[in-house]
Amino acid sequence: MSTVSLKDAKAGFSSLVDDAIRGEFVTITRHGKPVAALVSVAAADIARKALGKKRSGLVSYLRTFPDGEFERNPAPSRDVDL
């Protein structure tokens, strides 16, 4: 994985694209902080698919347990003096 400044990336963009095609990740920095990454289309597709997966919520997860139905506590909440 190489890291280049934005100024250098502008000057040598075609060589950075060639690096990305070969599978290398190129990190572009501005003022010394990483701000962008140049990757191949295949790597971007894999990342897009991974980010697009919908995860189930806590309630769905709890329902997968045996005896998935839980009883609510019918007692009222306690009073708290603040």
C-alpha positions in Angstrom: 0.0 0.0 0.0 1.5 3.3 -1.1 0.8 6.7 0.3 1.1 9.9 -1.9 0.3 13.5 -1.4 -2.5 15.0 -3.5 0.0 17.2 -5.3 2.0 14.1 -6.3 -1.1 12.1 -7.2 -2.2 14.8 -9.6 1.3 14.8 -11.3 1.5 11.0 -11.6 -2.2 9.9 -11.7 -1.7 7.4 -14.6 1.0 5.5 -12.8 -1.2 5.4 -9.7 -4.1 4.0 -11.7 -1.7 1.3 -13.0 -0.7 0.4 -9.4 -4.4 0.1 -8.6 -5.0 -2.1 -11.6 -2.3 -4.4 -10.3 -4.2 -4.7 -7.0 -2.2 -2.2 -4.9 -4.1 0.2 -2.6 -3.0 3.8 -3.0 -3.8 6.3 -0.2 -3.9 9.9 -1.1 -3.2 12.5 1.6 -3.9 16.2 2.0 -1.8 18.1 4.5 -0.4 14.8 5.7 -3.9 13.2 6.5 -5.4 10.4 4.5 -8.4 11.6 2.6 -9.0 9.2 -0.3 -8.0 5.8 -1.6 -7.5 4.6 -5.1 -8.3 0.9 -5.6 -9.2 -1.4 -8.5 -12.8 -1.7 -9.7 -12.9 -5.3 -8.4 -11.8 -4.2 -4.9 -14.4 -1.4 -4.9 -17.2 -3.9 -5.9 -16.2 -6.2 -3.0 -16.3 -3.3 -0.6 -19.6 -2.0 -1.9 -21.2 -5.5 -1.5 -19.8 -5.8 2.0 -21.2 -2.4 3.0 -24.5 -3.1 1.4 -25.3 -6.2 3.4 -28.2 -5.5 5.7 -27.7 -6.7 9.2 -30.6 -7.7 11.4 -31.3 -5.8 14.6 -31.1 -6.9 18.2 -34.8 -8.0 18.3 -34.4 -10.3 15.3 -31.3 -11.8 16.8 -33.0 -12.5 20.1 -35.9 -14.1 18.3 -33.5 -16.8 17.0 -32.9 -18.1 20.5 -34.9 -21.2 21.6 -38.2 -20.1 23.2 -37.7 -16.8 21.3 -40.7 -15.1 22.9 -40.0 -13.2 26.1 -42.5 -12.2 28.7 -42.6 -8.6 29.7 -42.4 -7.7 33.4 -45.8 -6.4 34.3 -44.6 -4.5 37.4 -44.5 -0.8 37.1 -41.2 1.1 36.9 -39.8 2.3 40.2 -40.1 5.9 41.2 -36.9 7.8 41.5 -36.4 11.1 43.4 -34.0 13.4 41.6 
